Amino acid sequence: MSLTLTPSAVIRVSRGNFDPARFAEVQRMTRDTGEYLLPAINKLPGLLGYFAGASPSGSIVHVSIWDSDEHAQQMSRLNEMIVDARNAATAVGVEFIPIVNYPISWSS
C-alpha cells in the first residue's frame, strides 16, 4: 500500500486486551462492528486507511492513518465508535488502553 502523506499525518492506535478464551467472541464482534463502523468512518474527512484485527493471544487493535491530528480526533466523537462499538467490545470482555495518535516520522 502506498499512501501520499502530508507532513501533519498521524497514525491513530486503539488497543485492548481480553481473555484469550473469548477469542471467537471477540473476533465475531470485530467483524460485526465493522459492518456499521466502516460506512461511518469512511464518511470522515482526512482518513487515509483503517485496519482492525484481533489476536488469539488476547489483544485487539484498530489502526488508522489520517492526514492530520485534527481529523484523527473525529474518531473520539463518532457515536458508532464511542457508544455502539465500545459497548459491543465491553460485552465480550475487551478492556481498552488509552488511544494514542502518533505523528508519522517516516513510511515506506
N, C-alpha and C positions, 0 to 999 in steps of 0.2 A: 504494500500500500504506500503510495507516495502522496504526500499532502503538501500543499503550499501553506506555510505557516507565516503568520505575522510576528513581528518582534514581541508582541504582547500575548502570544498564545500561551495557554495553560493546559495542564493535564489535571483533571479532577478525579480523585481516587476515593471511593467509598468502600470500606471493608467491614466485614462482620465475621463472627465465629459462631459455630453451632456444634452440637453433639454429632459426631460422625455417624452415629447410629440412625440419625434422621436425614441422612444424605438424600435418599429417594424423595422424601417430602420436600426438602429444600430445592432439589433440582426441578421438581414438578412446579413448585411455587415460582421459581425463577423463570421458567418457560411461560407459565400462565400470566405473570405480571407483565412480561414483555408484550403480550397482546394489547394491553391498553397503554403501557408506558411508551412504546415505540412511536405510535402516532402522536402522542402528546409531546414527546421530546423532539421529534423531527420537525415540529412547528416552531421551535425556538430558534431565534436568530443566533448565528455565531457557532453553531455546532459543526464540527469537522468530522467527528466519528464517535461511536458509542459501542462499548463492549461490556458484556456481563457474563459471569460464569460462577459455578460452584464446584468445589473440590471435594472428593470423598474424604479428604483428611479433616474436614470441618471448617472450611473457610469459603467465604463468598466475596466476590469483588465486582464492582461496577467501575469502569474506567472510561472517561470521556475526554475528548480533546476539543477545546474551544478557542476561538480567535482572541478572546480576552477574558480576564478575571470577571469583569462585569457581566459578560454573557454567561459564564460558568455559574455565577451566583443565582441565575434564574432557577436552577435546579432546587435550591433551598426554598423556593416559593411555589413550586409546581405541585398542585394538590394531588395529582395522581401518584407522585413520588412520596411526598411527606406525610400523606394520610393513608392512601389506599395500599401502596406497595409496602410501606413501613409496617402497617398493621398485618398484612399478609406474611411478611417475614417474621415479625414477632410471634405470630401464631404458630410458626413451625420452629421456634426456639432460636432464631438468629438474634445475636446481640451485636450491635454496631459499635465501632470505634469512631472517634471524630473524623469527619471528612476533611481532606486536605486538598487545596489547589496548589499545584506546583508550576511555577514559571518554567518554560521549556528552555533548557540550556543548549541542547543540540538534538539532532534527529538524523535518521538515515533514510 
